[in-house]
Amino acid sequence: MARPEPGPAPAGRPVVERSAAVPGPSALTVRPLDGGAAERARGPAGARTIVSVGRGVGGPDAVARYRRLAELTGAALGASRAAVDGGWLPFAHQVGQTGATVAPDLYVAFGISGAVQHTAGMRASGRVVAVNTDPDAPIARLADLVIAADANEVADALLRRLEREG
């Protein structure tokens, strides 16, 4: 199967949202996206929505929350090379130059700095959301939205919201 060629990086600056990840009322509506079990089973290659994790989520113990987030939203679970090399997830989840080249409608990067090897594999994504404590991380140059906050706190807030709204 031929890999999709990455397109040019979108011009302009991303929107940067700073968050203390405090739960409370919000105008934001959270709902699962299409995809379901079939999308998660085939991994990130060919998925329409990807929740991807990197070194910034802290370690292998944090991966369970992102797997749950992917399940609740119908997304595939992706990972940076650092997460795969660390043994957090199997190679089948790796996105990047030495992993899968993906072009989802939505790519949500949690704790991924955005090294050139990773961005080469996800550059063709329709929309990119980066959740990172560093709003100037390289992934921010590709992002449509940057949430400058702790990835795990944001993921936990999303999980609480999704589970509450059922």
C-alpha positions as CSV (number, residue, x, y, z in Angstrom):
1,M,0.0,0.0,0.0
2,A,1.4,3.4,-1.0
3,R,2.0,6.0,1.7
4,P,0.2,9.3,1.2
5,E,2.6,12.1,0.5
6,P,2.7,14.8,3.2
7,G,1.4,18.1,1.9
8,P,2.8,21.5,2.6
9,A,2.5,22.9,6.1
10,P,-0.4,25.3,6.5
11,A,0.4,29.0,6.7
12,G,-0.3,31.2,9.6
13,R,-0.2,31.0,13.3
14,P,-2.2,28.5,15.4
15,V,-4.7,29.6,18.0
16,V,-3.1,29.1,21.4
17,E,-5.4,28.3,24.3
18,R,-4.0,28.4,27.8
19,S,-5.8,26.1,30.2
20,A,-5.6,25.4,33.9
21,A,-7.8,22.3,33.1
22,V,-10.4,23.3,35.7
23,P,-13.6,21.4,35.4
24,G,-16.8,23.4,35.2
25,P,-19.6,24.6,32.9
26,S,-18.5,25.1,29.3
27,A,-20.0,26.0,25.9
28,L,-18.0,23.1,24.5
29,T,-20.0,20.1,23.6
30,V,-18.0,16.8,23.5
31,R,-19.3,13.9,21.5
32,P,-17.8,10.8,20.0
33,L,-16.7,10.9,16.4
34,D,-17.5,8.3,13.8
35,G,-15.2,5.3,13.5
36,G,-15.7,3.0,16.5
37,A,-14.1,-0.3,17.1
38,A,-13.2,-1.0,13.4
39,E,-11.1,2.2,13.3
40,R,-9.3,1.4,16.5
41,A,-8.6,-2.1,15.5
42,R,-6.7,-1.1,12.4
43,G,-4.4,1.4,14.2
44,P,-3.6,4.9,13.0
45,A,-3.0,4.1,9.3
46,G,-6.1,5.1,7.4
47,A,-8.0,6.3,10.5
48,R,-10.2,9.4,10.3
49,T,-9.4,10.5,13.9
50,I,-6.2,9.9,15.8
51,V,-5.4,10.5,19.5
52,S,-1.6,10.3,19.7
53,V,0.7,10.3,22.6
54,G,4.4,11.2,23.1
55,R,7.0,11.5,25.8
56,G,5.2,14.4,27.4
57,V,2.5,12.3,28.8
58,G,5.0,10.9,31.3
59,G,5.3,7.2,30.8
60,P,3.7,3.9,30.1
61,D,1.3,4.2,33.0
62,A,-0.4,7.2,31.4
63,V,-1.2,5.4,28.2
64,A,-4.4,3.8,29.6
65,R,-6.2,7.2,29.8
66,Y,-5.4,7.9,26.1
67,R,-6.6,4.4,25.1
68,R,-9.8,5.1,26.9
69,L,-10.1,8.6,25.3
70,A,-9.6,7.0,21.9
71,E,-12.3,4.4,22.7
72,L,-14.8,7.0,23.8
73,T,-14.3,9.2,20.8
74,G,-14.0,6.4,18.2
75,A,-10.4,7.4,17.4
76,A,-7.3,5.3,16.6
77,L,-4.4,5.4,19.1
78,G,-1.2,6.7,17.7
79,A,2.2,7.3,19.3
80,S,5.5,9.1,18.7
81,R,8.7,7.1,18.2
82,A,9.8,8.0,21.7
83,A,6.7,6.3,23.2
84,V,7.2,3.2,21.0
85,D,10.9,3.0,21.7
86,G,10.1,3.3,25.4
87,G,7.9,0.2,25.1
88,W,4.7,2.1,25.9
89,L,2.9,0.9,22.8
90,P,3.7,-1.5,20.0
91,F,5.3,-0.4,16.7
92,A,1.9,-0.7,15.0
93,H,0.9,2.6,16.7
94,Q,3.9,4.6,15.6
95,V,3.2,7.7,13.5
96,G,6.1,9.3,11.7
97,Q,8.9,8.8,9.2
98,T,9.7,5.4,10.4
99,G,6.1,4.5,11.3
100,A,2.7,5.1,9.7
101,T,2.1,8.1,7.4
102,V,-1.4,9.3,8.3
103,A,-3.9,11.8,6.9
104,P,-6.8,11.8,9.3
105,D,-9.5,14.5,9.5
106,L,-8.4,15.2,13.1
107,Y,-5.1,14.5,14.7
108,V,-4.9,15.2,18.5
109,A,-1.3,15.2,19.8
110,F,-0.9,14.8,23.5
111,G,2.6,15.5,24.9
112,I,4.3,15.3,21.4
113,S,7.0,17.9,20.8
114,G,6.8,17.5,17.0
115,A,10.3,16.4,15.9
116,V,10.6,16.4,12.1
117,Q,10.5,12.6,12.1
118,H,7.0,12.6,13.7
119,T,5.6,15.6,11.7
120,A,6.7,14.0,8.4
121,G,4.2,11.2,9.1
122,M,1.2,13.4,10.2
123,R,1.7,16.6,8.2
124,A,-1.2,15.8,5.8
125,S,-3.8,15.8,8.7
126,G,-6.9,17.9,8.1
127,R,-7.0,19.5,11.6
128,V,-4.3,19.3,14.2
129,V,-4.8,19.9,17.9
130,A,-1.6,20.0,20.0
131,V,-1.8,19.6,23.8
132,N,1.6,20.5,25.2
133,T,3.1,22.5,28.1
134,D,5.3,24.3,25.5
135,P,3.2,26.5,23.2
136,D,6.3,27.0,21.0
137,A,7.0,23.3,20.5
138,P,7.6,22.4,16.8
139,I,4.2,20.6,16.7
140,A,2.6,24.1,17.2
141,R,3.7,25.2,13.8
142,L,1.4,22.5,12.2
143,A,-1.4,22.9,14.8
144,D,-4.7,24.6,14.2
145,L,-5.2,24.8,17.9
146,V,-2.6,24.6,20.6
147,I,-3.7,23.9,24.2
148,A,-0.8,25.1,26.4
149,A,-1.4,22.8,29.4
150,D,-0.4,19.5,31.0
151,A,-1.6,16.7,28.5
152,N,-2.7,14.4,31.3
153,E,-4.9,17.1,33.0
154,V,-6.5,17.9,29.7
155,A,-7.1,14.2,28.9
156,D,-8.6,13.6,32.3
157,A,-10.9,16.6,31.9
158,L,-12.1,15.3,28.5
159,L,-12.6,11.8,29.9
160,R,-14.7,13.2,32.8
161,R,-16.8,15.2,30.3
162,L,-17.3,12.3,27.9
163,E,-18.2,9.9,30.7
164,R,-20.6,12.4,32.2
165,E,-22.3,13.0,28.9
166,G,-22.4,9.3,28.1
